[in-house]
Amino acid sequence: MKLEELKKMIVEELKTDPKLMDILKDMGGTLESIDMSIDFVAAALGGLDPMSAEIGQQAVGRLAHSAR
């Protein structure tokens, strides 16, 4: 099975089950909140302010770190 076929099947399944779609949306929001919390902890441990850490991640990805 090709990846595109699998994606199409998943989307079709989600369209037929609105409860599942709602659950996935809720989970997405929860994961974003957890990610934000981890970013704040990582910034504190790395000696950065949270905004600098976020900008660094946006620029170069998750592996961004401070130049000390």
N, C-alpha and C positions, 0 to 999 in steps of 0.2 A: 504494500500500500504506500502510495506517495504521500508526502507531507501535505500537499495541497488538498488531497482527498480527505485526509484525516482532519484538517482544519475545517473543511466544509461540513463533515459529519458532526463535529463538535458544535459548530455554530447552529446547525439545524436542531440538534438535541437541546441546546440552550433555549432556542426560540419556542420549543414545545413545552418547556418546563419553566414557567416564570418564577416559581419558588426557588429553583436552583440558581437562576440568574440573580435574584435578590440576595441569596446567600453569598454568591461570589462577589457581588458588589460590596456587601458588608465586609467581607474578608479583605478585599482590596483596601478599603478605608482603614481597617485595623492594621494591616501591614504597613501602610504609609505612616501611621502614628507610631508604630514600633520603630520604624526606620528613623523617624525624626528623633525619637528618644535616644536611640543608639548613637546618632550623629552628635547629640549634645554631650553624651558621656564621652565619646571619642574626642571631641573638641576639648573638653575639660582635661582629660588625661594627657592630651597632646600639647596642652598649653596654648590652644587657639581659642578665639571666640567662635561661637557657633556659626555666625555669618561667614567668616573666613573659611571655615571647614566646608560649608555648603558651596561656596563659590569655587573652592578648589576641586570639589567633587564634580561640579558641573563642567569645569574646564578640562579636567584630565581623568575623571572617573573615580570610582570607589577607592582606588589605591593612592589617591592624593595624600600627601603628608607635608608637614611643615619642613622648611629648610632651616635647620638649626645649626 
